[in-house]
Amino acid sequence: MNRVILAALLVFPMVASAQNQPGWFVPGQPQGQQQGQRPATSAQPQRQPQQAQAPAALPPGTPPPAAVIGVVDVPEIQRVSTAFNQVRQELERRRAKLNEDVQSEQQRWRDLQQRLGNERGGLSPEQFRTRERALQDQITDGQRIFRDRARDLEQLAQQALREIEQTLAIVIRQVAASRGINLVLPRPLVIFNDPPFDMTEDVAVQLNRMITNVNLPPDPSAAPPPRPSAAPAPAAPRRN
């Protein structure tokens, strides 16, 4: 017992001294921030961000001329444009035909699936799987064809509209030059303008003179490819 008390008395002054001495490691405190120590600070000074230098002033340029403004209503021009209406009507007809073909094929696929389900009892598992795979391949091919047709129709619409817009840009420049106009604004951006500023009617008349229709490629749906027939039913087993 005396030895234990003596050992405790010897250890206690060492721990107390360690807590008061800088550089000693004391359990329970983070290393480098023992009691009596201040956290170390970086001796290297922080760099101040460099300010961007202003670019050198440019020499005086030529001032723009006085603005002579014209106003154009593009939606109104499209509404009375012969070419635009021709393209719009043809695209609407082809979209309606595409939707009709999609609905017709979907109904045919449902009928084939129902017929295959009714004939399942007379087929072996392998025969049923073969016919099911053939029908699924047919449906997949049909869906791909319809996706291609829809994509081609969208590309056709963009191409036709681009052709009309290019001609419209030429006409606007011609009408503006004839009036001495050097700045043309779309009507939706203008809150108020007097009628003499408006070029819409002149532009629409000139556009119908320059382009009355757009040459569109033939509609591929007019002669659809033959439909692949459903997988034939397996022949009945021969009887001896």
C-alpha positions in Angstrom: 0.0 0.0 0.0 2.8 2.4 0.9 4.5 1.7 -2.5 1.3 2.6 -4.4 0.9 5.9 -2.5 4.5 6.7 -3.1 4.3 6.0 -6.8 1.2 8.2 -7.1 2.9 11.1 -5.3 5.9 10.8 -7.7 3.7 10.8 -10.9 1.4 13.7 -9.9 4.1 16.4 -9.9 5.3 15.2 -13.3 1.8 15.5 -14.9 1.3 18.9 -13.3 4.6 20.1 -14.5 4.0 18.9 -18.0 0.7 20.8 -18.2 2.5 24.0 -17.4 5.5 23.5 -19.7 5.2 24.5 -23.3 6.0 21.7 -25.8 4.9 18.9 -23.6 2.2 16.5 -24.9 -0.7 16.3 -22.6 -3.4 13.6 -23.3 -6.8 15.1 -24.0 -5.5 18.3 -25.6 -4.9 18.8 -29.3 -1.2 18.8 -30.2 0.2 22.2 -31.0 -2.4 24.0 -28.9 -1.6 22.9 -25.3 -2.5 25.1 -22.4 -0.4 28.3 -22.4 0.4 28.1 -26.1 -1.0 30.4 -28.8 -1.9 28.9 -32.2 0.9 29.4 -34.7 0.3 32.0 -37.3 1.8 32.0 -40.8 4.8 34.2 -41.0 4.3 34.6 -44.8 2.3 37.8 -45.6 -0.9 37.3 -47.6 -0.7 38.5 -51.2 -3.2 41.2 -52.1 -5.2 40.5 -55.3 -3.9 42.5 -58.3 -6.3 44.9 -59.8 -7.0 44.5 -63.5 -5.6 47.4 -65.4 -8.1 49.3 -67.5 -7.5 48.9 -71.3 -6.1 51.7 -73.1 -8.6 54.1 -74.7 -9.3 53.5 -78.4 -8.9 56.3 -80.9 -12.1 58.1 -81.9 -14.1 56.1 -84.5 -16.6 57.1 -87.1 -20.0 57.9 -85.5 -23.0 56.0 -86.8 -25.4 57.9 -89.1 -28.7 59.2 -87.8 -31.2 56.4 -87.3 -34.0 56.1 -89.8 -36.3 53.5 -88.3 -38.8 51.1 -89.9 -41.1 48.6 -88.3 -42.1 45.2 -89.6 -44.7 42.7 -88.3 -43.3 39.3 -89.2 -46.3 37.2 -88.0 -48.6 39.4 -90.1 -46.4 38.9 -93.1 -46.5 35.1 -92.6 -50.2 35.2 -92.3 -50.7 36.7 -95.7 -47.7 35.0 -97.3 -48.7 32.6 -100.1 -45.6 30.4 -99.7 -45.9 30.3 -96.0 -49.5 29.1 -96.1 -48.7 26.6 -98.8 -46.0 25.0 -96.6 -48.1 25.1 -93.5 -51.0 23.4 -95.2 -48.8 20.7 -96.7 -47.1 20.0 -93.4 -50.4 19.8 -91.5 -51.6 17.3 -94.1 -48.5 15.1 -93.7 -48.6 15.2 -89.9 -52.3 14.1 -90.0 -51.3 11.3 -92.4 -48.5 10.2 -90.0 -50.8 10.2 -87.0 -53.4 8.1 -89.0 -50.8 5.6 -90.0 -49.5 5.3 -86.4 -53.0 4.6 -85.0 -53.7 2.1 -87.8 -50.5 0.2 -87.1 -50.9 0.2 -83.4 -54.4 -1.3 -83.8 -53.0 -4.0 -86.1 -50.3 -4.8 -83.6 -52.9 -5.2 -80.9 -54.9 -7.6 -83.1 -51.8 -9.7 -83.8 -51.0 -9.9 -80.1 -54.5 -10.9 -79.3 -54.5 -13.6 -82.0 -51.2 -14.9 -80.8 -52.6 -15.1 -77.2 -55.6 -17.0 -78.4 -53.4 -19.6 -80.3 -51.0 -20.1 -77.4 -52.8 -23.2 -76.2 -52.1 -25.0 -79.5 -48.4 -24.1 -79.7 -45.4 -25.6 -78.0 -43.4 -23.2 -75.7 -40.7 -22.9 -78.3 -43.2 -22.2 -81.1 -44.9 -19.5 -79.0 -41.6 -17.8 -78.2 -40.6 -17.8 -81.8 -43.8 -16.2 -83.0 -43.7 -13.8 -80.1 -40.1 -12.7 -81.0 -41.1 -12.3 -84.6 -44.1 -10.0 -83.7 -41.9 -8.0 -81.3 -39.3 -7.5 -84.1 -42.1 -6.3 -86.4 -43.4 -3.8 -83.8 -39.8 -2.5 -83.2 -39.2 -2.0 -86.9 -42.5 -0.2 -87.3 -41.8 2.1 -84.4 -38.4 3.0 -85.9 -40.0 3.8 -89.3 -42.5 6.1 -87.6 -39.8 7.9 -85.7 -37.8 8.4 -88.9 -40.8 9.8 -90.6 -41.5 12.2 -87.8 -37.9 13.4 -87.8 -37.8 13.8 -91.6 -41.1 15.8 -91.4 -39.6 18.1 -88.7 -36.4 18.7 -90.8 -38.6 19.4 -93.9 -40.5 22.1 -91.9 -37.3 23.7 -90.8 -35.8 23.7 -94.3 -38.9 25.2 -95.9 -39.2 27.9 -93.2 -35.5 28.7 -93.6 -36.0 29.3 -97.3 -38.9 31.6 -96.7 -37.0 33.5 -94.0 -34.0 34.0 -96.3 -36.2 35.5 -99.0 -38.0 37.7 -96.4 -34.6 39.1 -95.2 -33.8 40.1 -98.8 -37.2 41.7 -99.2 -36.9 43.7 -96.0 -33.5 45.1 -97.1 -34.9 46.0 -100.5 -38.0 47.9 -99.0 -35.8 49.5 -96.4 -33.3 50.7 -99.0 -36.1 52.1 -101.1 -37.3 54.2 -98.2 -33.9 55.2 -96.9 -34.3 53.2 -93.7 -31.2 52.0 -91.9 -32.7 50.4 -88.8 -35.6 47.9 -88.8 -37.4 46.8 -85.7 -39.9 44.0 -85.2 -43.3 45.4 -84.2 -43.6 43.4 -80.9 -40.7 45.4 -79.6 -42.2 48.8 -80.4 -44.8 50.3 -78.1 -46.0 53.0 -80.4 -45.2 54.1 -84.0 -46.8 56.3 -86.6 -48.0 54.5 -89.8 -45.2 56.0 -92.0 -42.7 53.9 -90.0 -44.5 50.6 -90.8 -43.1 48.6 -93.7 -45.3 45.5 -93.2 -47.7 45.9 -96.1 -44.9 46.7 -98.6 -42.8 43.8 -97.5 -45.7 41.4 -97.7 -46.6 42.5 -101.2 -43.0 42.2 -102.4 -42.5 38.8 -100.7 -45.5 37.3 -102.5 -44.0 38.6 -105.8 -40.7 36.9 -105.1 -41.8 33.5 -103.7 -45.2 32.0 -104.1 -44.4 28.4 -103.1 -41.6 26.1 -101.8 -40.6 23.0 -103.7 -41.1 20.2 -101.2 -39.9 16.7 -101.8 -42.6 14.0 -102.5 -44.4 12.6 -99.4 -42.9 9.2 -98.8 -46.1 8.1 -97.0 -48.0 8.3 -100.3 -46.6 5.0 -101.3 -45.9 3.1 -98.0 -43.7 0.0 -98.1 -45.4 -3.3 -97.9 -46.0 -4.4 -94.3 -44.2 -7.5 -93.1 -46.6 -10.3 -92.6 -47.0 -11.9 -89.2 -45.1 -15.1 -88.5 -46.9 -18.0 -90.1 -48.5 -20.5 -87.9 -46.5 -23.7 -87.5 -47.7 -26.7 -89.6 -49.7 -29.3 -87.8 -47.7 -32.5 -87.0 -48.0 -35.3 -89.5 -49.9 -38.4 -88.5 -48.6 -41.8 -89.3 
